[in-house]
Amino acid sequence: MKNTILVLAAIGLTVLVGCEKKTEPQLPAAAPAMEMPKEVKQTADKAATEVQKTADTAVAAIEQTKCPVLPNNPIDKNVFVEYKGKKVYFCCEACKAEFNKDAEKYVKDLPQFKQ
């Protein structure tokens, strides 16, 4: 009986010693984010606004939605000519032919040629 108690005590000690709680290593706390100086932030915001305005203007300038020959008609993206490096869209092949007779007469009203 004495031996049994000693064996149980030894097992208990082994379990207690062998079952130490393992802890994960702690990572250092992240450095706080640095604040951007006020002047730099204002300059960056102003530049971003200007870039957006320029992009909006460029997109508006190239979006042709109406036929230059028959301005009440919407364009067909499959009917176009390249004029001075830019695509000009028409509602039909007949308008394309009419444009080719005197292109300068029509380009003044096209958004992709306004600057």
Rosetta blueprint (number, residue, H / E / L):
1 M L
2 K H
3 N H
4 T H
5 I H
6 L H
7 V H
8 L H
9 A H
10 A H
11 I H
12 G H
13 L H
14 T H
15 V H
16 L H
17 V H
18 G H
19 C L
20 E L
21 K L
22 K L
23 T L
24 E L
25 P L
26 Q L
27 L L
28 P L
29 A L
30 A L
31 A L
32 P L
33 A L
34 M L
35 E L
36 M L
37 P L
38 K H
39 E H
40 V H
41 K H
42 Q H
43 T H
44 A H
45 D H
46 K H
47 A H
48 A H
49 T H
50 E H
51 V H
52 Q H
53 K H
54 T H
55 A H
56 D H
57 T H
58 A H
59 V H
60 A H
61 A H
62 I H
63 E L
64 Q L
65 T L
66 K E
67 C L
68 P L
69 V L
70 L L
71 P L
72 N L
73 N L
74 P E
75 I L
76 D E
77 K E
78 N E
79 V E
80 F E
81 V E
82 E E
83 Y E
84 K L
85 G L
86 K E
87 K E
88 V E
89 Y E
90 F E
91 C L
92 C L
93 E H
94 A H
95 C H
96 K H
97 A H
98 E H
99 F H
100 N H
101 K H
102 D L
103 A H
104 E H
105 K H
106 Y H
107 V H
108 K L
109 D L
110 L L
111 P H
112 Q H
113 F H
114 K L
115 Q L
